[in-house]
Amino acid sequence: MRWAGSSTRGRVAVEGRLCAHPGCSGVAGATMTYDYGSRTAWVDDLFEVPSPAGYDLCDPHTVAFSVPQGWTRRDRRGETDDTATEDDALVSAP
């Protein structure tokens, strides 16, 4: 794999994007975005074009990604406009 420098995130893979998790050099497979107002974080299939508002994550960090208490984590990977999943989980206080 060839590497290129980046002014915002250090090294980036030329053939694929790297996980945004600090210290991880895994290849990104999903993009996480969030909205403070709705207290929602979304995990989507990797955006085709990198987004400054999104965080690209490798598979292990996508699985391990959690949200603060009171937030909703929505995994929309593989969804299409005409299908929806019911795997949303509201994180509540223990």
C-alpha positions, 0 to 999 in steps of 0.5 A: 500500500502506498501512503500520502501525507495529510494536513488533517489526519496524518497518513492516508492510504492512497488506495483506501482510507484509514480508520480515524481512531487514534493509533489505528492503521486499519482500512476504513469500512464505514463512516460515522456521523452524528447530530448533537441536536437529535442526540443521534449517531449514524454508522453508514457504509463508507462514504464514496467521497470523504466528508469533513463531518464524518469519521471513517472507521475500520470494522473492529472500531465500527463494532466497538463504537458506542454513544453516550448515555441518552443517545441513539446509535443507528447502524444504517449499513446496507440499508436502501431507501425502501428498507429500514432496520429496527436495530436502533438502540437508545442508550439509557442510564443503568 
